[in-house]
């Protein structure tokens, strides 16, 4: 899993928020809505539904359940939570992460503060429109940890010194989704840096097919294995992934999940 994204309008800013299930934007920027019309469309969809919204604040230490009860061109109104103390802490927070699911689509956005209003004779929260909204279908953002027994390899063409020819480096894929993947950095011969782009990378999905894609390195960080060994891991985003390639990844995820559930049923 990639490291938390800092200073982004809809991304988590700390480990506690990530632990609560907030998605990291490094893997999902292609699903970020930024125009006012798009944002209003999503929020009005929430208004027409009965879906609850979970609001996290104070670096993920607090949360409350709410719902959208009004949307206009300047902002939105949210129902008060059931806990008065939590409501008071929410009003004092300057950054609140909102998460919900609508029609099996994940919605996530950030509000830059709340203030209390009287709404039809009862207290409610009002906030300005978010700067952006993350809108993801489950099949797009579900991240699969790759099976240890059948590891996936990513072959990365790298230009040799002098730029006259290429060599292929191979890295183990740790997890994969429709938006990107994480892989262990090869121990020698290749240094990853955020922003690096590698074209024509080849990922072989057992019994499914081969994905050819461009990978952009979004972050590189150290992890400690159970053995105590420290290794580097890179979070990567697919760039302009063609539809057929996305279909292969989704098919692979479904296949592995079915096999896992079958094994668990057999053990039971």
C-alpha positions in Angstrom: 0.0 0.0 0.0 1.4 3.4 -0.9 2.2 6.0 1.7 -0.3 8.7 2.7 -0.7 11.7 0.4 -0.2 15.1 1.9 -1.9 18.3 1.3 -4.5 17.1 -1.2 -8.2 18.2 -1.1 -9.6 14.7 -0.9 -6.8 12.5 0.4 -5.9 11.4 3.9 -3.1 13.2 5.6 -2.1 10.8 8.4 -1.8 7.1 9.2 -4.9 7.0 11.5 -7.1 8.4 8.7 -5.7 5.8 6.3 -6.4 3.0 8.8 -10.1 4.1 8.9 -10.4 3.2 5.2 -9.7 6.6 3.5 -8.3 6.1 0.1 -5.0 7.6 -1.0 -5.2 9.7 -4.1 -1.8 8.7 -5.5 -3.5 5.6 -7.0 -6.8 7.2 -8.0 -6.3 10.7 -9.5 -8.1 9.7 -12.7 -11.3 9.4 -10.7 -11.1 12.8 -9.0 -13.8 15.2 -9.9 -12.9 18.9 -9.8 -15.4 20.9 -11.7 -18.3 22.5 -9.8 -21.0 20.9 -12.0 -19.5 17.4 -11.4 -19.3 18.0 -7.7 -22.8 19.2 -7.4 -24.1 16.3 -9.4 -22.5 13.8 -7.0 -23.7 15.7 -3.9 -27.2 16.0 -5.2 -27.2 12.2 -5.7 -26.4 11.8 -2.0 -29.2 14.2 -1.2 -31.7 12.1 -3.1 -30.6 8.9 -1.2 -30.7 7.7 2.3 -27.0 6.9 2.4 -25.2 7.8 5.6 -21.9 9.7 5.5 -19.1 9.0 7.9 -17.2 12.2 8.8 -13.6 11.8 10.2 -11.8 14.6 11.9 -9.1 15.5 14.5 -6.6 13.3 12.6 -8.9 10.4 12.5 -9.4 10.3 16.2 -13.1 11.3 16.0 -15.9 10.5 13.7 -19.7 10.9 13.4 -22.5 9.7 11.2 -24.4 12.2 9.1 -26.3 12.7 5.9 -26.7 15.4 3.2 -30.0 17.2 3.7 -29.5 20.2 1.3 -27.3 21.2 -1.6 -27.0 24.5 -3.3 -24.5 26.3 -5.6 -22.6 27.6 -2.6 -22.5 24.6 -0.2 -24.2 21.8 1.5 -26.1 21.1 4.7 -25.4 18.0 6.8 -27.5 16.5 9.5 -26.3 16.8 13.1 -24.7 13.7 14.6 -26.2 11.8 17.5 -23.4 12.7 19.9 -23.4 16.3 21.1 -19.8 16.2 22.2 -18.7 14.8 18.8 -20.7 17.5 17.1 -18.9 20.2 19.1 -15.5 18.8 18.2 -16.5 18.6 14.6 -17.4 22.3 14.6 -14.0 23.1 15.9 -12.2 21.0 13.3 -10.7 22.7 10.2 -10.5 19.6 8.0 -13.1 16.8 7.8 -13.0 13.7 5.7 -16.4 12.5 4.4 -16.8 8.9 3.1 -19.9 7.1 1.9 -21.1 4.6 -0.7 -23.8 5.4 -3.2 -25.1 2.9 -5.7 -22.1 0.7 -5.0 -19.8 3.7 -5.8 -17.3 5.0 -3.3 -17.6 8.7 -2.6 -14.9 10.6 -0.6 -14.3 14.4 -0.2 -12.9 16.9 2.3 -14.8 19.8 3.9 -12.8 22.8 5.1 -14.7 23.4 8.3 -18.3 23.4 9.4 -20.6 25.9 11.1 -23.9 25.4 12.9 -27.2 26.6 11.4 -30.9 26.2 12.2 -32.4 24.0 9.5 -36.2 23.6 9.6 -36.2 24.1 13.4 -33.3 21.9 14.3 -29.5 22.3 14.4 -27.5 21.2 11.3 -24.0 21.6 9.8 -23.3 23.8 6.8 -20.1 23.7 4.8 -18.7 25.2 1.6 -18.6 22.9 -1.4 -15.5 20.6 -1.4 -12.7 21.4 -3.8 -12.9 18.0 -5.3 -14.7 14.6 -5.0 -13.3 11.2 -5.4 -15.8 8.9 -7.1 -14.8 5.2 -7.5 -16.6 2.0 -8.4 -15.6 -0.8 -6.1 -14.1 -2.9 -8.9 -11.8 0.1 -9.7 -10.4 0.8 -6.2 -10.4 -2.7 -4.7 -6.8 -3.5 -3.9 -5.8 -7.2 -4.0 -2.8 -8.5 -2.1 -1.1 -10.8 -4.6 -0.8 -14.5 -3.6 2.5 -15.5 -2.1 2.3 -19.0 -3.7 1.8 -17.5 -7.2 3.6 -14.2 -7.2 3.2 -11.6 -10.0 6.2 -10.2 -11.7 6.4 -6.8 -13.4 8.9 -6.5 -16.2 10.2 -2.9 -16.6 12.1 -1.8 -19.7 14.9 0.6 -18.6 17.2 2.6 -20.8 20.8 1.7 -20.5 23.4 4.4 -19.8 24.0 6.3 -23.0 20.4 5.8 -24.2 21.2 3.5 -27.1 19.5 0.3 -25.8 17.2 -1.0 -23.0 17.4 -3.7 -20.5 14.5 -5.3 -18.6 14.3 -5.2 -14.8 11.9 -7.5 -12.9 10.1 -6.6 -9.7 7.7 -8.5 -7.5 4.2 -7.0 -7.4 2.8 -6.8 -3.8 -0.7 -5.6 -4.6 -2.7 -4.5 -7.5 -5.9 -2.6 -8.3 -7.6 -1.0 -11.3 -5.7 2.2 -10.5 -2.2 1.0 -9.9 0.1 -1.4 -8.1 2.8 -1.6 -5.4 6.0 -3.5 -6.0 9.2 -4.3 -4.2 12.0 -2.2 -5.5 14.7 -4.4 -7.2 17.7 -4.6 -4.9 20.3 -3.5 -7.5 20.4 -1.9 -10.9 17.3 0.4 -10.6 16.5 3.4 -8.5 12.9 4.6 -8.3 12.0 8.2 -7.6 8.5 9.8 -7.4 7.6 11.1 -10.8 9.6 8.5 -12.8 7.6 7.1 -15.8 8.3 3.7 -17.3 6.6 2.8 -20.6 5.6 -0.7 -21.9 5.8 -2.4 -18.5 4.6 -6.0 -18.7 2.6 -7.7 -16.0 1.7 -11.4 -16.4 -1.5 -12.3 -14.6 -1.6 -16.2 -14.3 -4.4 -17.9 -16.2 -5.8 -14.5 -17.3 -3.4 -12.6 -19.6 -0.7 -10.0 -19.9 -1.2 -6.3 -19.1 1.0 -3.8 -21.0 0.9 -0.4 -19.4 2.8 2.8 -18.5 3.7 3.1 -14.8 4.3 6.3 -13.0 6.1 6.1 -9.6 4.1 8.0 -7.1 6.0 7.3 -3.9 8.8 5.1 -2.6 9.1 4.1 1.1 10.8 1.6 3.3 8.9 -1.4 4.9 10.1 -3.9 7.4 9.4 -7.6 6.7 8.5 -10.1 9.3 12.1 -11.3 9.2 13.3 -7.9 10.2 14.7 -7.1 6.8 14.1 -3.6 5.6 13.2 -3.2 1.9 12.0 -0.5 -0.4 8.5 -0.5 -1.9 7.1 1.7 -4.7 3.5 2.8 -5.2 2.8 3.1 -8.9 -0.1 4.5 -10.9 -1.3 3.2 -14.3 -1.2 5.9 -16.9 -3.9 5.9 -19.5 -4.7 2.2 -18.9 -6.7 0.9 -21.9 -10.1 -0.6 -21.2 -9.1 -4.2 -22.2 -6.1 -4.1 -19.8 -8.4 -2.9 -16.9 -10.8 -5.8 -17.7 -7.9 -8.2 -17.4 -7.0 -6.8 -14.0 -10.6 -7.0 -12.8 -10.8 -10.6 -14.1 -7.7 -11.5 -12.2 -8.9 -10.0 -9.0 -12.2 -11.8 -9.2 -10.4 -15.1 -10.0 -8.0 -14.8 -7.0 -10.8 -13.8 -4.6 -12.9 -16.8 -5.7 -10.0 -19.2 -5.2 -9.3 -17.7 -1.7 -13.0 -18.1 -0.7 -13.0 -21.7 -2.0 -10.0 -22.5 0.1 -11.5 -20.9 3.2 -14.7 -22.9 2.7 -12.8 -26.1 2.3 -10.9 -25.4 5.5 -14.1 -24.7 7.3 
